[in-house]
Amino acid sequence: MSKVEKGQSPRRCQRCGSEFHPDDKFCAQCGAFLRDGWVDHRLLLALTLEREGNSREARLELERLLLAEPEHVLGNHFLGNLCFHEGVLLEAIRHYERALAGAPRALRIGLCHDFQLVDHLPPRVGDEPVDLVQTPRERVLTGARALAPEEVLS
């Protein structure tokens, strides 16, 4: 959950009800898109359909969007979310990877339980470095790239 400064009231995600900071673009709990002024009408249509419970139609709209623009970051992100919630995990991963490839400065975060944290893992084919690892109890910077202080979540 994002911290909200004094004088600002917390906002709630319309999908899951979690609080978010006014500057957040995505809900940390469910991944829902929260805001941005330049989103095109194709993406807005898909998001509206998904919000109304028409996941099948939303998926078709996102697939049409990606036929026209295969590297559309938000289109891939949201189609990844839909695939994830449908249980089509390999397809979800493919779309998340495309979204990340289109946003090279995006903060990469690995999530794990405290007992899974180790000092070093030998890299495997297809592994991507993460900028930080978050467990329920701690946040560990990996040193994969230099991060500005404002990039590290508080």
Secondary structure as GFF3:
##gff-version 3
##sequence-region A 1 154
A	DSSP	beta_strand	11	12	.	.	.	ID=ss1
A	DSSP	beta_strand	19	20	.	.	.	ID=ss2
A	DSSP	alpha_helix	41	51	.	.	.	ID=ss3
A	DSSP	alpha_helix	55	68	.	.	.	ID=ss4
A	DSSP	alpha_helix	73	86	.	.	.	ID=ss5
A	DSSP	alpha_helix	89	101	.	.	.	ID=ss6
A	DSSP	beta_strand	109	111	.	.	.	ID=ss7
A	DSSP	three_ten_helix	114	116	.	.	.	ID=ss8
A	DSSP	beta_strand	132	134	.	.	.	ID=ss9
A	DSSP	beta_strand	139	141	.	.	.	ID=ss10
A	DSSP	three_ten_helix	149	151	.	.	.	ID=ss11
###
